[in-house]
Amino acid sequence: MPQVLEFKLPDLGEGLTEAEIVRWLVEVGDVVAIDQPVVEVETAKAMVEVPCPYGGVVTARFGEEGKELPVGAPLLTVAVGSVEPEPSGSAEAAEAEPSGSGNVLVGYGTGAPPVRRRRVRPEGLSAPAAAPVASAVVPAVVPGASGASGASGASDGVRGPVAVVSPLVRKLARQHDLDLRQLAGSGPDGLILRADVESAIRSGAETPQEAPQEAAATEQALARPAAERVPLRGVRGAVADKLARSRREIPDATCWVDADATELMAARAAMNGAAVNGAGGPGAGTKVSVLALLARICTAALARYPELNSTVDQEAREIVRLPGVHLGFAAQTERGLVVPVVRDAHARSTESIGAEITRLTEAARTGTLKPAELTGGTFTLNNYGVFGVDGSTPIINHPEAAMLGVGRIVPKPWVHEGELAVRRVVQLSLTFDHRVCDGGTAGGFLRFVADCVEQPAVLLRTL
């Protein structure tokens, strides 16, 4: 006898409690191998293909595409252990498929890797009677049909074929927009006759017509476009929840300053010019981005003002200052806003930070970021200047303590060395948790960042 095993939605990453089913990769009745991907799900962090740790026949799937399931909820059931030889005529004895997988995601995986796979006989397999088989085919019930054990489509909610024999009866019903499922047949075993359809047509003709004013109002209401409703789920739902929690729990404040970025842009051009000419040693062929420079400036500023690289433990009423900087940066993708994290940014060079930002950005755009690459940030850098805007009031990425926002860098009139000149100017905005520091600390951090932007030599003193 086959053994039916239940595969539950595993823990897909730190802090994730649910996932949305995007696409089923198997059907009920399909034969699956150990570690074969069976469903594609979207978490608040990334798109993930979930492999099944069992090999056998899929007997049930739980949840339709677009539905959210909590971690630990049943995904599908697989019948294992009933096997037969391959249809090649081999006399080799049937062996049971190992039901364990040597692979894991985060919290699941069993046994040793598979030794041998056999084709599983689908016949005779069925899901447990108590399990709600979400996608199994339900047999249609014909009202009054023999062998229905007294059940009918009206009593159990199953809508099966209509008890109509004559094509003329069906045609007559279509011509008068009649739903045959709503008619009670007067023929044998509930068969719908032509007389039943004609009676329904006459009943409809005797119904009083709407008054002209009411008809016009109804027509106008139907013509009015309905409001579009977009479900808050997946990445968009996770972002909404996190932003709402940030506003609800964190007493934030924002300060900003305009900075002359002309020297920073000149320094970047010099660095990239040296890279093109082959100077600078190993790795010098990689161009440095503005975002990488700003990220390196942030790590230097956080070393000087560690209060902003912290989080608040509300239950213990303690500020937890974190030992390392895991720098998040906002990235806009087709799936919405995500914040990949550059691990140990405080220990990286500008080039190393830039290379990691490039890798993570490409993974974000292709939807291949791993959950671990989207969690654990301690400070976030948000370059909204790429959208052509100058300023913003960033919302802190909970549970962090601060976020630096950077606007576009554009030519503007600026007083430089006592004279009016056209300079490359950028607006910097810092939103911070007022529980971890006061305005003096936040202002000092922002001023240090602005000084490094205006005079990159300031940054060299901290290296």
C-alpha positions as CSV (number, residue, x, y, z in Angstrom):
1,M,0.0,0.0,0.0
2,P,1.3,3.5,-0.8
3,Q,2.1,5.9,2.0
4,V,0.7,9.4,1.6
5,L,3.0,12.1,2.9
6,E,2.1,15.7,3.5
7,F,4.6,18.4,2.4
8,K,4.1,21.7,4.3
9,L,5.3,25.1,3.2
10,P,8.8,25.4,4.7
11,D,10.5,28.4,6.4
12,L,11.9,30.3,3.4
13,G,14.0,32.8,5.3
14,E,14.5,35.0,8.3
15,G,11.3,36.6,9.5
16,L,9.1,35.3,6.8
17,T,5.8,33.9,8.0
18,E,3.8,33.5,4.7
19,A,4.2,33.2,0.9
20,E,1.9,33.7,-2.0
21,I,1.5,30.9,-4.6
22,V,2.5,32.3,-7.9
23,R,2.5,29.2,-10.1
24,W,2.0,25.5,-9.6
25,L,4.7,23.4,-11.5
26,V,2.9,20.1,-11.0
27,E,-0.7,18.8,-11.4
28,V,-2.6,16.2,-9.3
29,G,-1.6,12.8,-10.6
30,D,1.8,13.9,-11.8
31,V,4.8,11.8,-10.8
32,V,7.5,13.9,-9.0
33,A,11.1,13.1,-8.2
34,I,12.8,13.9,-4.9
35,D,13.9,17.6,-4.9
36,Q,11.9,18.4,-8.0
37,P,10.5,22.0,-7.8
38,V,6.7,21.7,-7.4
39,V,5.5,25.3,-6.8
40,E,6.8,28.9,-7.4
41,V,6.0,31.2,-4.5
42,E,6.6,34.9,-3.8
43,T,7.6,35.9,-0.3
44,A,8.0,39.4,1.0
45,K,11.6,39.0,0.0
46,A,12.0,37.1,-3.2
47,M,10.5,34.7,-5.8
48,V,11.4,31.1,-4.8
49,E,10.9,27.7,-6.4
50,V,10.1,25.2,-3.7
51,P,11.4,21.6,-4.1
52,C,9.5,18.6,-2.7
53,P,11.5,16.3,-0.4
54,Y,9.4,13.3,-1.5
55,G,9.2,11.3,-4.7
56,G,5.9,9.8,-5.8
57,V,2.5,10.7,-7.1
58,V,0.9,14.1,-6.3
59,T,-2.5,13.3,-4.8
60,A,-3.6,16.8,-3.7
61,R,-2.6,20.4,-3.9
62,F,-3.6,23.0,-1.3
63,G,-4.2,26.6,-2.4
64,E,-4.9,28.2,-5.7
65,E,-2.5,30.5,-7.6
66,G,-2.6,34.0,-6.0
67,K,-3.5,32.6,-2.5
68,E,-1.3,33.3,0.5
69,L,-0.3,30.4,2.8
70,P,1.3,30.6,6.2
71,V,4.6,28.8,6.9
72,G,3.7,25.3,8.1
73,A,0.4,25.0,6.0
74,P,0.0,22.0,3.8
75,L,1.3,22.5,0.2
76,L,0.6,19.1,-1.3
77,T,0.4,15.4,-0.6
78,V,2.5,12.8,-2.3
79,A,1.9,9.0,-2.4
80,V,5.1,7.1,-2.1
81,G,6.1,3.5,-1.7
82,S,3.9,1.9,-4.4
83,V,6.1,1.4,-7.5
84,E,6.4,-0.9,-10.5
85,P,9.2,-1.7,-12.9
86,E,9.8,0.6,-15.9
87,P,7.7,-0.4,-18.9
88,S,10.8,-1.6,-20.8
89,G,10.1,-5.2,-20.0
90,S,12.8,-5.5,-17.4
91,A,12.3,-8.2,-14.8
92,E,14.0,-6.1,-12.2
93,A,12.1,-6.1,-8.9
94,A,10.2,-3.0,-7.9
95,E,11.9,-1.0,-5.1
96,A,10.4,1.7,-2.9
97,E,11.5,5.2,-3.6
98,P,13.3,6.8,-0.7
99,S,11.0,9.4,0.8
100,G,13.7,11.7,2.1
101,S,15.7,14.6,0.5
102,G,19.3,15.4,1.3
103,N,18.6,19.0,0.4
104,V,17.2,21.8,2.5
105,L,15.9,25.4,2.1
106,V,15.9,26.7,5.7
107,G,13.9,24.4,7.9
108,Y,13.2,21.1,6.0
109,G,14.8,18.2,4.3
110,T,15.1,14.5,5.4
111,G,17.2,11.5,5.1
112,A,19.8,10.6,2.5
113,P,19.9,11.4,-1.2
114,P,17.9,9.3,-3.6
115,V,19.3,5.9,-4.6
116,R,16.9,4.7,-7.3
117,R,13.7,6.1,-8.8
118,R,10.9,4.0,-10.2
119,R,7.7,5.0,-11.9
120,V,4.8,5.2,-9.5
121,R,1.5,3.6,-10.4
122,P,-1.1,6.4,-10.2
123,E,-4.0,3.9,-10.2
124,G,-5.5,3.2,-6.8
125,L,-3.9,6.2,-5.2
126,S,-6.0,8.7,-3.4
127,A,-5.6,11.5,-0.9
128,P,-6.6,11.0,2.7
129,A,-10.4,11.3,3.1
130,A,-10.1,14.1,5.6
131,A,-7.7,16.2,3.5
132,P,-9.3,19.1,1.6
133,V,-8.0,18.3,-1.9
134,A,-8.0,21.8,-3.4
135,S,-7.4,20.9,-7.0
136,A,-8.7,17.4,-7.4
137,V,-11.3,16.9,-10.1
138,V,-14.8,16.8,-8.6
139,P,-17.2,14.5,-10.5
140,A,-20.2,16.3,-11.9
141,V,-23.6,15.5,-10.4
142,V,-26.6,15.4,-12.7
143,P,-29.9,16.2,-10.9
144,G,-32.1,13.0,-10.7
145,A,-29.5,10.8,-12.3
146,S,-29.4,7.2,-11.2
147,G,-26.5,6.2,-8.8
148,A,-26.3,9.7,-7.3
149,S,-27.1,8.4,-3.9
150,G,-29.8,11.0,-3.4
151,A,-27.3,13.9,-3.9
152,S,-27.9,16.7,-6.2
153,G,-25.9,19.7,-7.5
154,A,-28.2,22.0,-5.5
155,S,-27.6,20.3,-2.3
156,D,-23.8,20.0,-2.3
157,G,-22.9,23.1,-4.3
158,V,-21.5,21.1,-7.2
159,R,-22.7,22.3,-10.6
160,G,-22.7,19.5,-13.0
161,P,-24.2,18.9,-16.5
162,V,-27.7,20.2,-17.1
163,A,-30.4,17.4,-17.6
164,V,-31.3,18.4,-21.2
165,V,-31.5,15.9,-24.1
166,S,-33.0,17.9,-26.9
167,P,-30.7,20.4,-28.8
168,L,-33.8,22.4,-29.7
169,V,-34.5,23.0,-26.0
170,R,-30.9,24.3,-25.6
171,K,-31.2,26.5,-28.6
172,L,-34.5,28.0,-27.4
173,A,-33.0,28.7,-24.0
174,R,-30.0,30.5,-25.6
175,Q,-32.2,32.6,-27.8
176,H,-34.0,33.9,-24.7
177,D,-30.9,34.1,-22.4
178,L,-32.3,31.5,-20.0
179,D,-30.0,29.7,-17.6
180,L,-31.1,26.1,-17.8
181,R,-29.5,25.4,-14.4
182,Q,-32.2,27.6,-12.8
183,L,-35.0,25.5,-14.2
184,A,-36.6,22.5,-12.6
185,G,-37.4,19.8,-15.2
186,S,-40.8,18.2,-15.3
187,G,-39.7,15.2,-17.3
188,P,-38.5,11.8,-16.0
189,D,-35.6,12.1,-13.6
190,G,-35.8,15.9,-13.7
191,L,-35.3,16.1,-17.5
192,I,-35.9,19.7,-18.8
193,L,-38.5,19.7,-21.5
194,R,-39.5,22.3,-24.2
195,A,-42.6,23.1,-22.2
196,D,-40.5,24.0,-19.2
197,V,-38.4,26.4,-21.3
198,E,-41.5,28.0,-22.9
199,S,-43.1,28.4,-19.5
200,A,-40.0,30.2,-18.2
201,I,-40.1,32.5,-21.3
202,R,-43.7,33.4,-20.6
203,S,-43.0,34.1,-17.0
204,G,-40.2,36.5,-18.0
205,A,-42.5,38.3,-20.5
206,E,-45.1,38.9,-17.7
207,T,-42.5,40.6,-15.5
208,P,-43.2,44.4,-15.3
209,Q,-40.6,46.5,-17.2
210,E,-38.5,49.1,-15.4
211,A,-39.7,52.6,-15.5
212,P,-37.8,54.7,-18.1
213,Q,-36.1,56.8,-15.4
214,E,-35.0,53.6,-13.5
215,A,-33.8,52.0,-16.7
216,A,-31.8,55.1,-17.6
217,A,-30.2,55.2,-14.1
218,T,-29.3,51.5,-14.3
219,E,-27.7,52.0,-17.7
220,Q,-25.8,55.0,-16.5
221,A,-24.5,53.1,-13.4
222,L,-23.4,50.2,-15.6
223,A,-21.6,52.6,-17.9
224,R,-19.7,54.2,-15.1
225,P,-16.2,52.6,-14.7
226,A,-15.8,50.7,-11.5
227,A,-12.9,51.5,-9.1
228,E,-9.9,49.2,-9.5
229,R,-8.9,47.2,-6.4
230,V,-5.3,46.1,-6.1
231,P,-4.6,43.4,-3.5
232,L,-1.9,44.4,-1.0
233,R,0.1,41.2,-1.0
234,G,3.5,39.9,-2.0
235,V,6.2,42.5,-2.1
236,R,3.8,45.4,-2.2
237,G,2.0,44.1,0.9
238,A,5.2,43.5,2.7
239,V,6.4,47.1,1.9
240,A,3.1,48.5,3.1
241,D,3.2,46.6,6.4
242,K,6.8,47.6,7.1
243,L,6.3,51.3,6.3
244,A,3.1,51.5,8.4
245,R,4.9,49.8,11.3
246,S,7.8,52.3,10.9
247,R,5.5,55.3,11.1
248,R,3.5,53.7,14.0
249,E,6.5,52.7,16.2
250,I,9.4,55.1,15.4
251,P,9.3,58.8,16.4
252,D,11.3,60.0,13.4
253,A,12.6,63.4,12.5
254,T,14.3,64.6,9.3
255,C,17.0,67.1,8.6
256,W,18.5,68.0,5.2
257,V,21.3,70.1,3.6
258,D,22.3,71.1,0.1
259,A,25.9,70.2,-0.8
260,D,28.2,71.1,-3.6
261,A,29.1,67.8,-5.3
262,T,31.3,69.2,-8.0
263,E,34.5,68.0,-6.4
264,L,33.0,64.5,-5.7
265,M,32.0,64.2,-9.4
266,A,35.5,65.3,-10.5
267,A,37.1,62.8,-8.2
268,R,34.9,60.0,-9.6
269,A,35.8,61.0,-13.2
270,A,39.5,60.9,-12.2
271,M,39.1,57.4,-10.7
272,N,37.2,56.0,-13.7
273,G,39.7,57.7,-16.1
274,A,42.5,55.9,-14.2
275,A,40.6,52.6,-14.5
276,V,40.3,53.0,-18.3
277,N,44.0,53.6,-18.6
278,G,44.8,50.5,-16.5
279,A,46.2,52.3,-13.5
280,G,45.4,51.5,-9.9
281,G,46.3,47.9,-9.5
282,P,44.1,44.8,-9.4
283,G,40.4,45.4,-9.9
284,A,41.1,49.0,-11.2
285,G,39.2,48.2,-14.4
286,T,35.9,48.5,-12.6
287,K,34.3,51.9,-12.8
288,V,33.1,53.5,-9.5
289,S,29.5,54.6,-9.3
290,V,28.1,57.6,-7.4
291,L,26.1,55.3,-5.2
292,A,29.3,53.3,-4.3
293,L,31.0,56.5,-3.3
294,L,28.1,57.6,-1.2
295,A,27.9,54.2,0.4
296,R,31.6,54.4,1.4
297,I,31.0,57.9,2.8
298,C,28.1,56.5,4.9
299,T,30.3,53.8,6.4
300,A,32.9,56.4,7.4
301,A,30.1,58.6,8.9
302,L,28.6,55.6,10.9
303,A,32.1,54.8,12.3
304,R,32.1,58.4,13.7
305,Y,28.5,58.4,14.7
306,P,27.6,54.8,15.8
307,E,24.4,55.9,17.4
308,L,22.8,55.8,14.0
309,N,23.9,52.2,13.3
310,S,21.6,50.8,16.0
311,T,18.1,49.5,16.7
312,V,15.7,49.8,19.7
313,D,14.6,46.9,21.8
314,Q,11.2,48.2,23.0
315,E,10.5,45.4,25.4
316,A,13.9,45.7,27.2
317,R,13.8,49.5,26.7
318,E,17.4,49.4,25.4
319,I,19.2,50.9,22.4
320,V,21.2,48.2,20.7
321,R,24.3,49.5,19.0
322,L,25.4,47.1,16.3
323,P,29.0,46.1,15.7
324,G,29.0,46.0,11.9
325,V,27.4,48.0,9.1
326,H,25.2,46.0,6.8
327,L,24.2,48.7,4.3
328,G,20.9,48.4,2.5
329,F,20.1,50.4,-0.6
330,A,16.7,51.0,-2.2
331,A,16.2,49.4,-5.6
332,Q,13.1,49.8,-7.8
333,T,12.1,46.7,-9.8
334,E,9.1,45.6,-11.8
335,R,7.9,43.7,-8.7
336,G,8.2,46.9,-6.6
337,L,10.7,48.4,-4.1
338,V,13.2,46.1,-2.6
339,V,16.2,46.8,-0.3
340,P,19.2,44.5,-0.9
341,V,21.9,44.5,1.8
342,V,25.6,44.8,1.3
343,R,27.0,42.7,4.1
344,D,29.9,44.0,6.2
345,A,30.1,47.3,4.2
346,H,32.3,48.8,6.9
347,A,35.1,46.3,6.0
348,R,34.9,46.9,2.2
349,S,36.6,49.3,-0.1
350,T,34.7,51.6,-2.5
351,E,35.3,49.2,-5.4
352,S,34.1,46.2,-3.4
353,I,31.0,48.0,-2.3
354,G,30.3,49.0,-5.9
355,A,30.8,45.5,-7.2
356,E,28.4,44.1,-4.6
357,I,25.8,46.8,-5.4
358,T,26.0,45.9,-9.1
359,R,25.5,42.2,-8.4
360,L,22.6,42.7,-6.0
361,T,20.9,45.2,-8.3
362,E,21.0,42.8,-11.2
363,A,19.6,40.0,-9.0
364,A,16.8,42.3,-7.8
365,R,15.8,43.1,-11.4
366,T,15.7,39.5,-12.4
367,G,13.9,38.4,-9.3
368,T,16.7,36.0,-8.1
369,L,17.6,37.7,-4.8
370,K,17.8,35.2,-1.9
371,P,15.9,36.0,1.3
372,A,19.2,36.3,3.2
373,E,20.2,39.1,0.8
374,L,17.2,41.2,1.7
375,T,17.4,40.9,5.5
376,G,19.6,42.1,8.4
377,G,20.3,45.6,7.2
378,T,21.5,48.2,9.8
379,F,21.3,51.4,7.8
380,T,19.8,52.3,4.4
381,L,20.9,54.5,1.6
382,N,18.1,55.7,-0.8
383,N,19.1,57.4,-4.0
384,Y,15.8,58.8,-5.2
385,G,17.7,61.2,-7.5
386,V,17.5,58.6,-10.2
387,F,13.7,59.5,-10.5
388,G,14.6,63.1,-11.2
389,V,13.6,64.6,-7.8
390,D,15.6,66.8,-5.6
391,G,14.4,66.0,-2.1
392,S,12.2,63.7,0.0
393,T,11.5,62.7,3.6
394,P,12.6,59.1,3.8
395,I,10.7,56.6,5.9
396,I,13.0,54.5,8.1
397,N,13.4,50.9,7.1
398,H,12.1,49.3,10.4
399,P,13.8,48.2,12.7
400,E,16.8,50.4,11.7
401,A,17.5,53.8,13.2
402,A,18.2,56.0,10.2
403,M,18.1,56.4,6.4
404,L,20.0,58.8,4.2
405,G,18.2,60.1,1.1
406,V,20.0,61.5,-1.9
407,G,18.4,63.7,-4.6
408,R,19.6,64.3,-8.1
409,I,22.9,66.1,-8.8
410,V,22.2,69.0,-11.0
411,P,23.9,72.3,-12.0
412,K,22.7,75.2,-9.9
413,P,23.9,78.7,-9.0
414,W,26.2,78.5,-6.0
415,V,28.5,80.8,-4.1
416,H,32.0,79.3,-4.5
417,E,35.0,80.9,-3.0
418,G,33.1,84.2,-2.6
419,E,31.8,84.3,-6.2
420,L,28.6,83.2,-7.8
421,A,29.2,80.1,-10.0
422,V,27.4,77.2,-11.5
423,R,28.1,74.1,-9.5
424,R,26.8,70.5,-9.2
425,V,24.5,70.6,-6.2
426,V,22.7,67.7,-4.4
427,Q,20.2,67.7,-1.5
428,L,20.9,65.2,1.3
429,S,18.1,64.2,3.7
430,L,18.6,62.2,6.9
431,T,15.6,60.7,8.7
432,F,16.5,59.3,12.1
433,D,14.9,57.7,15.1
434,H,14.8,60.4,17.8
435,R,15.0,57.7,20.5
436,V,18.6,56.8,19.6
437,C,20.0,60.3,19.4
438,D,19.2,64.0,19.4
439,G,19.4,66.5,16.7
440,G,23.0,67.4,17.4
441,T,24.2,63.8,16.6
442,A,22.0,63.6,13.5
443,G,23.2,67.0,12.3
444,G,26.8,66.0,12.9
445,F,26.4,62.9,10.9
446,L,24.7,64.7,8.0
447,R,27.3,67.5,8.1
448,F,30.1,65.0,7.9
449,V,28.5,63.3,4.9
450,A,28.1,66.7,3.2
451,D,31.7,67.7,3.9
452,C,32.9,64.4,2.3
453,V,30.7,65.2,-0.7
454,E,32.1,68.7,-1.0
455,Q,35.7,67.8,-0.2
456,P,36.5,64.2,-0.9
457,A,39.8,64.7,0.8
458,V,37.9,64.7,4.1
459,L,37.1,61.0,3.4
460,L,40.7,60.2,2.8
461,R,41.5,61.2,6.4
462,T,39.2,58.5,7.7
463,L,40.7,55.6,5.6
